[in-house]
Amino acid sequence: MNEGKIFVVGIGPGGREHMTGAAIEAIGRSDAVIGYKTYIELIEDMLLDKEILGYGMKREVERCRAALELAEKGRTVALVSSGDCGVYGMAGIMLEIAAESGCESDIEIVPGVPAANSAAACLGAPLMHDYATISLSDLLTDWSAIEKRLDCAAQADFVICLYNPRSHGRREHIEKARNIIMKHRAEGTPVGIVRSAMREGQFATVTTLGEMLSHDIDMLTTVIIGNSKTYASELGIITPRGYKR
Amino acid sequence: MNEGKIFVVGIGPGGREHMTGAAIEAIGRSDAVIGYKTYIELIEDMLLDKEILGYGMKREVERCRAALELAEKGRTVALVSSGDCGVYGMAGIMLEIAAESGCESDIEIVPGVPAANSAAACLGAPLMHDYATISLSDLLTDWSAIEKRLDCAAQADFVICLYNPRSHGRREHIEKARNIIMKHRAEGTPVGIVRSAMREGQFATVTTLGEMLSHDIDMLTTVIIGNSKTYASELGIITPRGYKR
């Protein structure tokens, strides 16, 4: 008999007020909470009566195995991810490993506000039309596939949201990405750069495709590049949908 | 003196437990709540002491003008959108109209869990890699631009999330979209169809690109089409990121 349960929980951008009730409840119901140390720290005060398993980066497989092991013992576990756990987060790898191992525990995915959307809210309304999210990390994806996505997204006039814009501290990824996009889009296209959206240390700035590389861009940053109709107003970046036609 | 305030609030998929604390607080602090009738109904019990302005579809500009008028009288207003208000929601049009009118009221965008992400959580983990969201509604966008986006997104192997898959009840949009995507992607590609994700009447099914048109698809449906590596498992649709390399 196995009544263990795994919640994979998106905790949103970090500020407690942007967590959903379901995420708070899933953590509250869990005996153990597993996650990347930095995210565990964001919710530490919720975990006083919990077993905490904090991990370093790149140890995603280990985290999932630990969750499975605990669940097999009948315990309830929350595996936490920042933003939405279903977007470059822990949901996929957890299901992959569970499916392979013939896991019989119940697994529930609890979505959260993704990083792209909390960053967008800090900037105005840049994601109001069709958009593409692209991670510039080539740890798990060939760089050529990333270049192809950048090129196609720019060509088709998607608003583009870049995750992991400065992978392993390498500056050339964001430079190459900017140059590919600029083949299809004007220098003056508004670009929003947001670091630590909706948590301590939030910083948001509006610049242009031509100027964006003169700003600090690091691993905690999300970059949103407007489409051909996006404009910067006093109230932030706006991608119009055309209601006024 | 004008101390009015407008919150543009994403209420998430509908189930109360998937609203963020900030969204609940914004509505709680508001004197008046404005929105599409169907969404107002989802949160009716939170609005007992509020002035309620419910509108029919396609009256977005009117809703924003009503919000501005109330704020100019010093009142606090919540303009609500389902999902994330920043994704095909009210944030953009509200900022557009406010910027034009030289509005001096404070406007705050409160993000929510977008429809794509709540649908994804019902299906497993389909959005785990780069994805594009495309609305098939050609009310405000030329169909040729939509076709170009479908083609480019399919070509570059994005996971594709379709909003408004059956615009004004016309079946041909989703058929055309499917056919464009199938030029670049195998018939057996997993497709998830979710209606009323995470609210009353939720229905989710997993099918394939080849078979998807034999399922009911309407305005309340979100369709998620996997990339070339997406697979269907017993635990749902999984788009792997490659951790196991």
Interface residues (C-beta under 8 A of the other chain):
Chain A: G10 G12 G15 R16 E17 H18 M19 T20 G21 A22 E25 E60 V61 D84 G86 V87 Y88 G89 A91 G92 I93 M94 L95 E96 A98 A99 C103 I107 I109 V110 P111 G112 V113 P114 N117 S118 A120 A121 G124 A125 P126 L127 M128 H129 D130 Y131 A132 T133 I134 S135 L140 T141 A145 I146 K148 R149 D151 C152 A153 Q155 A156 D157 F158 S233 E234 L235 G236 I238 T239 P240 R241 G242 Y243 K244 R245
Chain B: G10 G12 G15 R16 E17 H18 M19 T20 G21 A22 E25 E60 V61 D84 G86 V87 Y88 G89 A91 G92 I93 M94 L95 E96 A98 A99 C103 I107 I109 V110 P111 G112 V113 P114 N117 S118 A120 A121 G124 A125 P126 L127 M128 H129 D130 Y131 A132 T133 I134 S135 L140 T141 A145 I146 K148 R149 D151 C152 A153 Q155 A156 D157 F158 S233 E234 L235 G236 I238 T239 P240 R241 G242 Y243 K244 R245
